[in-house]
Amino acid sequence: MTSEAYDKITSKSQRKRDALALQDLGKELAQLPVSVLRQLPLTNELMTAIEEFHRLPPSHGAKRRQLQYIGRMMRSYNYADIKNTLVSLRNKQQSSHQKEPAQEGWKDNPKNQASTWLHRIDREGTNAIDLFVTEFKGADRQKLRHLHRNCVKFPENRKVPQQRKLDAYLKQVIAESDAAGKQNVNEH
């Protein structure tokens, strides 16, 4: 269907809803890591526009205008393919997260425990922090809440360093707890 035929058949409100949906899809694409973007059927122009979105300062509506531009660019591409590939990647990712690792002693490894707690704190927030503090007595609730608040406060493209700080603190507390537990076993 040509653009002129589409304009005559659909209402202005529907065209605006479609444009906003494409803009939302563009925003979702802009928040994905580059490794995932490379798996999607995106053109070089669209990849360049998304990279430019990451370079823009967050002030003065520049990012909003860039998202509008990405949405406008996507009108001329087959965005259904992009959407379908994105959904299949998401389903793959969810199924891989639901599987338990087959390794022996997985739960004993502080790195794996910290990763599990990090995802749980990210999903549940304060409730998970309270559970972590009750399970690991050496944990500082205030510091955990501060680190979690920073993870939530920052936008997706600046969230990773904050999550690393939280992950490092979780690993530290779990390792200290394991060391204290082993010391208590040796004393008895």
N, C-alpha and C positions, 0 to 999 in steps of 0.2 A: 504494500500500500504506500503510495507516495505521501509526502508530507502534506501536500495540499488537500488530498482526499481525507487524510487523518484529521486535519484541522476542520474540515466541513462536517465530518461525522461526529466527532467528540466535542463535548462542551468545553468551555474555557476552564471550568472548575476541574474537570477530569484531566485535562492537560497539565494543570498546575499540580494535581495530586501525583500524576506520573512523574513530573519533573522533581518533586520533593522525594519521591521514592528512589529515583536514580541518585539524587543528592545523598540520601541516607546510605545507599549502597556504596557510593563513593567514599563516604565517611568511614564506613566499615572497612573498606579496602585500605584506606589511608592508615588505619590503626593496626593493620596486619604487619608482621615482620617481612622483610624482603625475601626470605627463603620461601615463605608461603606465596607471596606475590608472583614469584617466578614460576610457580606451578599452575597459575591461572592463565587462561588465554587472553592476555592483555597485550595491546599494541605498545610500541616504543613510546608513542606520544602520550599515552595514558600513564605508563610507568614514569615518564619524565614529569608529568603533572603531579603525580603522587609524591615523587621525590622532592619536587619543589614545595609541596605542602609541608613536608617535614622541615624544610629549611626556613620557612617563614616565621617571623616572630608572632607570638600569640596575641598581640595587641592590635587595636585599630581595625578589626574586621578583616584582616588580610587572609586569615585562614578560612573564614566564612566565604569570602569571594572566591578563593581557590577551590573550595568544595563545590560552589556553584559552577565553576568552570569545568571541574571533573564531571559533574552531573550532566552538563551540556555536551561534553565530549562523548559521554556514554550513550547519548541518544542515537548517535550515528553508528554505534557498534551493536553487536548482538549480545546484549547484556544478560539474556536468559542463559547462555552458555557459561558466563562468568558466575552467575548466581547458582547454577546447578553444580559447577565444580567446587564452589565455595561450600555448599551444603554437604557434598560428599567428603570434602576434606575435614569439615567439622565433625561429621559422623565417624570418620576414621579416628580422629583425635579423641573423641569421647569414648569409643570402644577400647582404644589403647590405654586410656586412663583408668578404665574400670577393671582391667585385668590385674590380678595380683602377680607380682614378680615370682618366677619359679625358683629363685635362688634360695638355698638354705640360709637361715639366719638373716633374712632380709630385714626383719623388724629390729634386730640387734644392731644394725649398722646406723650410727648417728646421722650420717648424710641422708639416708632414706627416711629416718624418723623426722628429721628436720624438714625435708621436702613435704612429707605428709602433713605435718603440722602447719607449714607455710600455706599450703592449699586450703587446709581446713580453716585457718584464721582468715584467709582471704575471703572464703565463702561465708563463714558464720560470724566473724567479727569478735565482739566482746565475749560472747558465750564461749567460744573456742579459747580465747585468751584466759578466761577464768579456769577452764578445764586444764589448760597447760600449766598454769600456776599451781593448781592443786596436785597435779601429777609430778611436777618437777619443783621441789621446794625452793631451789636456789634462784628461781626466775623472779625478776623484778617486774611486777604488774604494770607499774607506771611506764617503765621503759618500753615494754611490749606494746602498750596502748599508743605511746608516742610513735614508735616505728610503724605500727599498723595505720595510724592516722596519716602519716606521711605517704604510705603506699596508696591510700585512698584519695588523698588530696591532689596528688600530681596526675596530670593527664597520661594517657597510655604510653606515649612516646618517651616520657621521663620517669615512668614508674619502675623500670627495671633496676636502676641503681638503688632505689629505696627498698625493693624486694630483696636485693642482695644483702643489704644491711640487716634486714629482719632475718633472713636465712642464716647469716653468719652468727647473729646473736642466738638463734634457736640451736644451732650446732654447738655453740659454746656451752650453753646451759645443759644440753643433753650430754655432752662429753663430760662436763663437771659432775653431773648427776651419776653417770656411769662410773666415773673414777671414785666418787664417794661411796657408791654401792659396792664396788670391788674392794675398797679399803675396809668397809665394815665386815665383809665376808672374811677377809684375811685376818681380822682381829679376833674373830670368834673361833 
